[in-house]
Amino acid sequence: MARSGSSRGSARSAISGRYVTKATAARSPRTTVVSSGRNKSSGTAYRSAISGKYVTKGTAQRHPNTTVTENG
């Protein structure tokens, strides 16, 4: 059985890396990322929790509290 609200993907905290509820993501949009769960690439990608855009590894290292590391 799927978790409630899982049809649009999962929400993850950029600070702790843990999965959070949609309500938590709505309260903290600058430090959470909602992903569609469709990333099937190989390799590592870094995404900004603020803009939602993919960023470089250097940017991710400079801003660890607002960047999520996605492993393909």
C-alpha positions in Angstrom: 0.0 0.0 0.0 1.4 3.4 -1.0 1.9 6.2 1.4 -0.8 8.9 1.4 0.0 11.6 -1.2 2.6 9.5 -2.9 1.2 10.0 -6.4 3.1 13.3 -6.9 6.4 12.0 -5.6 8.1 12.2 -2.2 9.3 15.2 -0.3 12.8 15.3 1.3 14.5 17.7 3.6 17.7 19.3 2.3 19.1 19.6 5.8 18.6 16.1 7.2 18.1 14.2 4.0 15.1 12.4 5.5 11.8 12.0 3.8 9.1 14.4 5.2 5.4 14.8 4.8 3.8 17.1 2.2 2.6 19.3 5.0 6.2 19.8 6.2 7.4 20.5 2.7 4.7 23.1 2.3 5.8 24.8 5.6 9.5 24.8 4.6 9.7 25.3 0.9 13.3 26.7 0.9 14.7 23.6 2.6 12.6 20.7 1.1 12.5 19.2 -2.4 9.6 17.3 -3.8 10.8 14.8 -6.4 8.7 13.0 -9.0 10.6 9.7 -8.5 11.3 9.4 -12.2 15.0 9.9 -12.1 16.6 6.8 -13.6 20.0 8.2 -14.5 23.2 6.8 -13.3 25.5 9.1 -11.4 25.1 11.8 -8.9 23.1 15.0 -9.3 22.8 18.0 -7.0 19.6 20.1 -6.8 18.9 23.3 -5.0 15.9 23.2 -2.6 15.3 26.9 -3.2 15.1 27.0 -6.9 14.6 23.4 -7.8 17.3 23.6 -10.4 20.3 21.3 -10.8 23.6 22.8 -9.5 27.2 21.9 -9.6 29.1 19.9 -7.0 30.9 23.0 -5.9 27.6 24.9 -5.3 26.3 21.9 -3.4 29.3 21.9 -1.1 29.0 25.6 -0.4 25.3 25.4 0.4 24.8 22.0 2.1 21.6 23.0 4.0 19.7 24.0 0.8 21.0 21.3 -1.6 19.9 17.8 -2.1 22.1 15.1 -3.4 20.3 12.7 -5.8 21.9 9.4 -6.6 20.8 7.8 -9.9 
